[in-house]
């Protein structure tokens, strides 16, 4: 289980790794090919609409983070900090829901987009467009 901290929101992502002994070049080739196929599969499952939803949610996340980070820093007690975090996470969850995304799907999209230059370029373009509208 990989836990990724995105600002103040911690998202858990399950990651299954197949451990193949690298005793031969064919095993290495098969492992590399499998990784490349998984990346291609994940790219093909991200539609333009889902990429747009991700961009909108990403912009909202950063707005929420900008709003709540000062509140977290000014929290007088751990209980108050926890309450502020819960409020921020709920607000981000609602923003994701409006875009038709779950926390898990957003985290998976984030990971896939981060790993692929072409998708990252598309996402950054959409994010910039969304920021200009907001």
Secondary structure as UniProt FT lines:
FT   STRAND          2..6
FT   TURN            7..8
FT   STRAND          9..13
FT   HELIX           25..44
FT   HELIX           48..73
FT   HELIX           78..98
FT   TURN            99..100
FT   HELIX           103..115
FT   HELIX           117..133
//
